[in-house]
Amino acid sequence: MQNKALSKNRRLAERSMAFILAGGWGSRLKDLTENRAKPAVFFGGKFRIIDFALSNAMNSGIKRIGVATQYKQHSLIRHLQRGWNFYRAERNESFDIMPASQTMSDNRWYEGTADAVYQNIHIINSHSNVEYVVILAGDHIYKMDYEIMLEEHVDSGADVTVGCLEIPKTNASEFGIMHVDDTYRITDFLEKPANPPTMPGSDDTCLASMGIYVFDKKFLFEQLRRDAAEEGSDRDFGKNLIPYIVKNGKAQAHRFTQSCVRSEGEEESYWRDVGIVDAYMEANLDLTSFEPALNLYDSDWPIWTYSELAPGAKFIHDEVGRRGSAVNSVISGGCIVSGARVDQSLLFTGCYIHSYSTLKRCIVLPHVDVAEVCQLTNVVIDRGVRIPKGLAVGNDPELDAKRFYHTQNGICLITQPMIDNLDM
C-alpha cells in the first residue's frame, strides 16, 4: 500500500517538464563506469539506475521528460531508446534525449549541471504547455511523488524549491546542507560544512540537498541566462544558482519524508546514493532481504525499464553436493543455476552458474558465466565476464587486492580485463 500522503492531483505535473541530468561519469564506481555513465549502471536485477528518476516522473504524472547525456553516453542512450520509447506526441507527451553537442555558434560541451539545462532552453521552450521545470539527478535510488513537491513550491510562492533529505548530523559533512527557518525557507546553503546547522526542533538531524529542484520555467531561464553571462561561474546548480537564489530570492526546502513513496512493508524513507562500490553492493543486497527496505513489487508505483526477452530462470541437478539452489536471492530471467548454490545474491539476466560453484553475497551483472568449482564471496561481477574454473575470491584479501579492485570493506569488483590478466 502506498503512503497515504501521496497526491491524487496531477494538474501541476501535467504542466511540468522533468529534466534529468544524466551526464555524470561516476568515477568512484571504478570499472563499472569504464564503458557507461553512472545512470546507465545496472541495478536490482533488471533495471538501470536512471529508471528510478524516470519512473518517479512518469508515476507522478509528468508527461514531458528530457534527459541530458554526456559521458560514455552510448549505453545510456540505447537503454532509453529501447525502454522509454512509448511516449506519444498525440497524447501531449514527449521524451527528449539531449546529448552534449557542439554547434557552429557554441563550440563546447556541457560545462556544469546548470549549463546542461541552459544549452537546451530551446527544447524546453518548444513545449508550450510547460510552466514548471523539475530538475533531477539521474543517479540515485528512491521512490518519490514529485507532484507533492510541486504543490509545495506553488503554495509557498518560492523562486526555487529544493528537495532535501533528513540525515544524521554526524554524516552531514559529506553533503550540501540547508540552513532553514521555522517555515523551512532556506536561509543559507553550506557545502560539506564542518559544523552543520540542524533542522528546526532537532539537535541531531540536518537537511541535505538531494539535487532535486523545482522552478517556474520563466524564472529558471532568467537565472540560467544570468549565470551564463557571469565570468568564473562553474555553471552548476549546487555551487552557483541555488546559493545565489538563497541570498537574493526565496528558496524553500521540501522534505523527502513528505513525498517519499512507501509501499507495504517499507518503514524508512528509502534513498540511496550508490556512487561507490560498497554502497552499490549493499543497495543491491537490500533487495534480497525477506522484507526489503525498498519494495520493487508494488504495482501501484512500478519502476519501468527495458526488459530483455528471456525465458524463466532454471535450477538443475539434485544430487548431494551438486544441487541447483538459491536462498535469499534475486534470480532474473534467462539464468541457469546448474548444480550450484547461490546465497544472498542477485543475478541479472542470462547468467550461467556451473556445477559445484558457490556464490555468497554476489552481485552478478547480465550474461556472466561462472565456471565449475568456483567459490565467490562479496563480489560484484561486471557484465559479460567469464569466470574461470576453480577461481576463489573472498578468502584471501591480500591476493584479492592484487588481482581485482578491492574495497576497504572487503568487496571485490571483477571485470573481464582483470580476469584476462590473471596468473592462475
C-alpha positions in Angstrom: 0.0 0.0 0.0 1.3 3.4 -0.9 2.0 6.2 1.6 -1.4 7.8 2.2 0.1 11.3 1.8 0.5 10.7 -2.0 -1.1 13.4 -4.1 -4.0 12.5 -6.3 -4.0 15.8 -8.0 -1.8 15.7 -11.2 -2.7 19.1 -12.6 0.7 20.7 -11.8 2.6 17.6 -13.0 0.8 17.8 -16.3 2.1 21.4 -16.7 5.6 20.4 -15.8 8.7 19.0 -17.5 11.2 16.8 -15.8 14.8 17.5 -16.8 17.1 14.7 -15.8 20.9 15.3 -15.5 22.5 12.0 -16.7 25.9 13.1 -18.0 28.0 12.2 -15.0 31.0 9.9 -15.0 30.6 8.3 -11.6 34.3 7.7 -11.2 34.0 6.3 -7.7 32.3 3.3 -9.1 35.6 2.5 -10.7 35.5 0.0 -13.6 31.7 -0.2 -13.5 31.7 3.2 -15.3 34.6 2.4 -17.7 32.2 1.9 -20.6 28.9 3.5 -19.3 27.7 6.6 -17.5 26.7 6.2 -13.8 23.0 6.5 -14.6 23.3 3.6 -17.0 24.8 1.2 -14.4 22.7 -1.9 -13.9 20.7 -2.2 -10.6 18.3 -4.6 -9.0 18.3 -7.5 -11.4 16.8 -5.8 -14.5 16.9 -2.0 -14.1 19.4 0.8 -14.7 19.9 3.5 -12.0 18.2 6.2 -14.2 15.0 4.2 -14.3 14.1 5.3 -10.8 14.1 9.1 -11.6 12.3 8.4 -14.9 9.7 6.2 -13.2 9.1 8.7 -10.5 8.4 11.4 -13.1 6.1 9.1 -15.0 4.2 7.9 -12.0 3.9 11.4 -10.7 2.0 12.3 -13.9 4.8 14.3 -15.6 4.3 13.8 -19.4 7.3 15.6 -20.7 10.7 14.4 -19.9 14.2 15.4 -21.1 17.5 13.6 -20.4 20.8 15.3 -20.8 23.7 12.9 -21.5 27.4 13.4 -21.9 30.0 10.9 -20.6 30.0 7.5 -22.2 26.5 8.0 -23.4 26.0 5.2 -25.9 24.9 2.5 -23.4 22.5 5.0 -21.7 21.0 6.3 -25.0 20.5 2.8 -26.2 18.7 1.9 -23.0 16.5 5.0 -23.2 15.6 4.3 -26.8 14.7 0.7 -26.1 12.9 1.1 -22.8 11.4 4.6 -22.9 10.1 4.9 -26.4 6.4 4.7 -25.5 5.8 8.5 -25.2 3.5 9.8 -27.9 3.1 13.4 -29.2 -0.6 12.8 -30.0 -1.1 12.2 -26.2 0.7 15.5 -25.5 3.7 13.6 -24.3 7.4 13.9 -25.2 10.7 12.2 -24.3 13.8 14.1 -25.4 17.3 12.7 -25.3 19.8 15.6 -25.3 23.4 14.6 -25.9 26.0 17.2 -25.4 26.9 18.5 -28.8 29.0 21.2 -30.4 27.4 23.8 -32.7 28.8 26.4 -35.1 28.0 29.2 -32.7 28.8 27.4 -29.4 31.9 25.1 -29.6 31.7 23.5 -26.2 30.3 20.6 -24.2 28.1 20.8 -21.1 30.2 22.7 -18.5 28.1 22.0 -15.5 24.6 21.0 -14.4 23.1 24.4 -15.0 24.8 24.7 -18.3 23.3 21.4 -19.4 19.8 22.9 -18.9 20.9 26.3 -20.4 22.0 24.8 -23.6 18.6 23.1 -24.0 16.4 26.1 -23.3 15.1 26.0 -26.9 13.9 22.4 -26.4 12.1 23.1 -23.2 10.5 26.2 -24.8 9.3 24.1 -27.7 6.7 22.7 -25.3 4.1 25.5 -25.0 2.3 24.0 -22.0 5.3 23.7 -19.7 5.1 26.1 -16.7 7.3 24.3 -14.2 10.6 22.5 -14.6 11.7 19.7 -12.2 15.5 19.3 -12.3 16.5 15.7 -11.3 19.7 13.8 -10.8 19.7 10.5 -12.7 21.9 8.5 -10.3 20.0 7.9 -7.1 17.7 5.0 -5.9 14.4 6.2 -4.4 10.7 6.5 -5.0 9.1 9.9 -4.8 5.9 11.7 -5.8 7.1 14.9 -7.4 3.5 16.3 -7.6 3.6 16.9 -3.8 6.8 18.9 -4.2 5.3 20.9 -7.0 2.3 21.7 -4.8 4.5 22.9 -2.0 6.5 25.0 -4.5 3.4 26.8 -5.8 1.8 27.2 -2.3 4.9 28.7 -0.8 5.5 31.2 -3.7 9.2 30.2 -3.8 11.5 31.0 -6.6 13.1 27.5 -6.2 12.1 24.6 -4.1 15.0 22.2 -3.1 14.4 18.5 -2.3 16.0 17.7 1.0 16.9 14.6 2.8 16.9 14.3 6.6 20.3 12.9 7.7 22.1 12.5 11.0 24.3 15.4 11.9 27.3 13.0 12.1 27.1 12.4 8.3 26.3 16.0 7.3 29.9 16.9 6.4 29.5 14.7 3.2 26.6 16.8 1.8 25.4 20.2 0.9 23.4 21.3 3.9 20.4 23.6 4.1 20.0 26.1 6.9 16.3 26.8 7.3 14.0 28.8 9.5 10.8 27.6 11.1 8.9 27.8 7.8 11.6 25.8 6.0 12.7 28.8 4.0 16.3 28.3 3.2 18.5 31.0 4.8 21.9 29.5 3.9 23.4 26.8 1.8 26.6 25.2 3.2 28.7 22.8 1.1 30.1 20.0 3.3 30.3 22.1 6.5 32.4 21.1 9.5 29.7 22.3 11.9 26.4 21.8 10.1 23.2 23.6 11.1 20.4 21.2 12.3 16.7 21.2 11.4 14.2 23.3 13.4 13.3 21.3 16.6 16.1 18.8 16.2 19.6 18.9 17.5 20.9 15.8 15.7 19.3 15.9 12.2 20.2 18.0 9.2 18.7 18.8 5.8 20.9 17.7 2.9 20.2 18.6 -0.7 19.1 15.7 -2.9 19.9 17.6 -6.2 16.2 17.9 -6.9 14.9 21.4 -7.8 11.5 22.8 -8.8 11.5 26.2 -10.7 8.9 28.3 -12.5 10.1 28.0 -16.1 10.4 31.7 -16.7 12.4 32.3 -13.5 14.7 29.4 -14.3 15.5 30.8 -17.7 16.3 34.2 -16.3 18.7 32.6 -13.8 20.4 30.4 -16.4 21.0 33.4 -18.7 22.3 35.5 -15.8 24.7 32.7 -14.7 25.8 32.0 -18.2 26.9 35.7 -18.5 28.8 35.6 -15.2 32.6 35.1 -15.6 34.1 32.5 -13.3 30.9 30.6 -12.7 31.0 26.8 -12.5 27.6 26.7 -14.3 26.4 24.5 -11.5 23.1 24.4 -9.6 24.5 23.5 -6.2 27.6 25.7 -6.4 26.1 28.8 -8.2 22.4 29.1 -8.9 21.0 27.8 -5.6 23.3 29.9 -3.3 22.6 33.0 -5.4 18.8 32.5 -5.1 19.1 31.8 -1.3 20.8 35.2 -1.0 18.7 37.2 -3.5 15.3 35.5 -3.7 13.2 32.9 -2.0 14.4 29.3 -1.7 12.2 26.7 0.0 13.2 23.3 1.4 11.0 20.3 0.7 11.5 17.3 2.9 11.7 14.0 1.2 9.7 12.4 4.0 6.7 14.4 2.8 6.7 12.9 -0.7 8.5 9.6 -0.4 6.5 6.7 -1.8 6.5 3.9 0.8 4.9 0.6 -0.1 3.6 -2.0 2.3 6.5 -3.3 4.5 8.7 -0.2 3.9 9.3 1.7 7.2 12.0 4.1 6.2 12.1 6.8 3.5 14.5 4.9 1.2 17.1 6.9 -0.7 20.5 5.7 -1.6 23.5 7.3 -3.4 25.1 4.2 -5.0 28.2 6.2 -6.0 30.8 3.9 -4.5 31.2 0.2 -4.9 30.4 -0.6 -1.3 27.2 1.4 -1.4 26.2 -0.1 -4.8 26.7 -3.6 -3.4 24.7 -3.0 -0.2 21.8 -1.3 -2.1 21.5 -4.3 -4.4 21.7 -6.7 -1.5 18.9 -4.8 0.3 16.6 -6.3 -2.3 17.4 -9.9 -1.3 16.1 -9.4 2.3 13.0 -11.2 3.5 11.4 -7.7 3.9 13.4 -5.4 1.7 13.7 -1.8 2.7 12.9 -0.9 -1.0 9.8 -2.7 -2.3 10.0 -3.2 -6.1 6.9 -5.4 -6.2 4.5 -2.5 -5.8 2.3 -2.4 -8.9 0.9 1.0 -7.8 4.3 2.6 -8.2 6.1 0.5 -10.8 9.7 1.0 -11.8 9.7 1.0 -15.6 12.6 -0.2 -17.7 13.6 -2.1 -20.8 13.4 -5.8 -20.3 15.3 -8.2 -22.4 13.3 -11.1 -23.8 14.4 -14.1 -21.8 13.0 -17.5 -20.6 12.4 -18.2 -17.0 15.2 -18.9 -14.6 16.1 -22.6 -14.3 17.7 -24.7 -11.5 19.0 -28.1 -12.5 20.6 -31.1 -10.8 19.6 -32.5 -7.5 22.4 -34.5 -6.0 24.4 -34.3 -2.8 27.0 -31.6 -3.4 25.6 -30.8 -6.8 22.2 -29.2 -6.3 21.0 -26.1 -8.2 19.6 -23.8 -5.5 19.2 -20.2 -4.4 18.4 -18.9 -0.9 17.6 -15.2 0.0 18.4 -14.2 -3.6 17.0 -12.5 -6.6 17.4 -14.6 -9.8 16.4 -12.9 -13.1 15.1 -14.3 -16.3 17.4 -16.4 -18.5 19.6 -17.5 -15.6 20.6 -21.2 -15.2 21.9 -22.4 -11.9 23.3 -25.8 -12.7 24.3 -27.8 -9.7 25.5 -24.6 -7.9 24.4 -22.8 -4.7 23.5 -19.1 -4.7 23.1 -17.5 -1.3 22.1 -13.9 -0.5 23.0 -12.8 -4.1 21.5 -11.0 -7.0 21.8 -12.4 -10.6 20.9 -10.3 -13.6 19.5 -11.6 -16.9 21.2 -14.5 -18.6 23.8 -15.6 -16.1 25.0 -19.2 -16.0 26.4 -20.7 -12.8 28.0 -24.1 -13.3 28.2 -27.1 -11.1 29.9 -27.2 -7.7 30.3 -23.4 -7.6 29.1 -21.4 -4.6 28.1 -17.7 -4.7 27.5 -15.7 -1.4 26.8 -12.0 -1.3 27.4 -11.6 -5.0 26.0 -9.1 -7.5 26.3 -10.6 -10.9 25.6 -8.4 -13.9 24.0 -9.7 -17.1 25.3 -12.6 -19.1 28.1 -13.6 -16.7 29.3 -17.2 -16.9 30.8 -18.7 -13.7 32.6 -22.0 -14.5 32.7 -25.1 -12.3 34.1 -25.3 -8.7 34.3 -21.5 -8.1 33.9 -20.0 -4.6 32.9 -16.3 -4.8 32.1 -14.2 -1.7 31.4 -10.4 -1.5 31.9 -9.9 -5.2 30.5 -7.6 -7.9 31.0 -9.0 -11.4 30.7 -6.8 -14.4 28.6 -7.6 -17.5 29.7 -10.5 -19.7 32.6 -11.7 -17.6 33.7 -15.3 -17.9 34.9 -16.6 -14.5 37.4 -19.4 -15.0 37.1 -22.8 -13.4 38.2 -23.0 -9.8 38.5 -19.3 -9.1 38.2 -18.5 -5.4 37.5 -14.9 -4.3 36.7 -13.6 -0.8 39.0 -15.8 1.3 42.4 -14.0 0.9 42.1 -10.2 1.0 45.8 -9.7 0.0 45.5 -11.9 -3.0 42.1 -10.4 -4.0 43.6 -6.9 -3.8 46.4 -7.9 -6.2 44.0 -9.4 -8.7 40.9 -7.2 -8.6 39.6 -3.8 -7.4 39.2 -4.4 -3.6 37.5 -2.0 -1.3 38.3 -1.4 2.4 35.1 -3.3 3.3 36.3 -6.4 1.5 34.2 -6.1 -1.7 35.8 -7.2 -4.9 34.9 -5.8 -8.3 35.7 -8.1 -11.2 35.9 -7.2 -14.9 36.9 -9.2 -17.9 40.3 -7.4 -18.3 41.1 -8.3 -14.7 40.3 -11.9 -15.5 42.4 -11.9 -18.7 45.4 -10.7 -16.6 45.1 -13.5 -14.0 48.0 -15.7 -13.4 46.4 -18.9 -12.1 
